């Protein structure tokens, strides 16, 4: 890991107690626990933004009836091919 920054944060006691209990159970240092928590939150936000972007794109350019029919037909064909396996 590259450069690190030290920070001080304030948490409600109940949140701190729950975090401490969990990090001790996981065997992580406090720094590792909170670093991982922040990374997970940032990753979740990135994924949510991508989903939102995908939905907006789909709403702007939904599938045509012909595309839906083609996917349906391909699915039926795949099911019939795999039936004998």
LOKE-88373 format. One record per residue (C-alpha): x, y, z; residue in one letter. Coordinates in steps of 0.02 Angstrom, whole numbers, plus 50000, padded with zeros to 5 digits. Layout:
residues N
REC,X,Y,Z,a
...
//
This chain:
residues 85
REC,50000,50000,50000,x
REC,50062,50174,49960,x
REC,50057,50329,50066,x
REC,49936,50329,50211,x
REC,49845,50468,50300,x
REC,49798,50464,50483,x
REC,49624,50524,50525,x
REC,49518,50543,50680,x
REC,49332,50508,50670,x
REC,49189,50517,50792,x
REC,49058,50381,50797,x
REC,48904,50354,50904,x
REC,48953,50233,51043,x
REC,48834,50098,50980,x
REC,48910,50105,50805,x
REC,49086,50098,50877,x
REC,49041,49950,50989,x
REC,48965,49854,50844,x
REC,49116,49891,50733,x
REC,49236,49838,50870,x
REC,49143,49676,50899,x
REC,49143,49635,50713,x
REC,49326,49682,50682,x
REC,49382,49579,50831,x
REC,49281,49432,50765,x
REC,49366,49454,50595,x
REC,49537,49472,50675,x
REC,49572,49637,50588,x
REC,49658,49792,50649,x
REC,49548,49944,50670,x
REC,49635,50027,50522,x
REC,49608,49875,50410,x
REC,49426,49860,50462,x
REC,49383,50041,50424,x
REC,49490,50045,50265,x
REC,49395,49894,50200,x
REC,49228,49969,50251,x
REC,49265,50130,50156,x
REC,49327,50034,50003,x
REC,49169,49927,50003,x
REC,49059,50081,50016,x
REC,49150,50167,49873,x
REC,49139,50010,49765,x
REC,48952,49996,49802,x
REC,48928,50177,49750,x
REC,49025,50148,49588,x
REC,48919,49994,49550,x
REC,48757,50089,49588,x
REC,48812,50228,49470,x
REC,48845,50100,49332,x
REC,48674,50021,49358,x
REC,48593,50192,49350,x
REC,48688,50229,49189,x
REC,48635,50061,49116,x
REC,48452,50093,49160,x
REC,48458,50267,49083,x
REC,48535,50196,48925,x
REC,48404,50060,48915,x
REC,48265,50186,48940,x
REC,48335,50294,48801,x
REC,48358,50147,48683,x
REC,48249,49998,48733,x
REC,48252,49836,48635,x
REC,48143,49828,48482,x
REC,48005,49699,48465,x
REC,48114,49609,48338,x
REC,48259,49599,48461,x
REC,48147,49532,48598,x
REC,48077,49401,48480,x
REC,48253,49349,48425,x
REC,48308,49325,48607,x
REC,48150,49227,48645,x
REC,48176,49113,48494,x
REC,48360,49086,48538,x
REC,48310,49040,48716,x
REC,48182,48914,48656,x
REC,48308,48838,48535,x
REC,48439,48825,48672,x
REC,48315,48739,48788,x
REC,48271,48612,48654,x
REC,48454,48578,48616,x
REC,48495,48550,48800,x
REC,48342,48444,48836,x
REC,48430,48282,48787,x
REC,48581,48309,48901,x
//
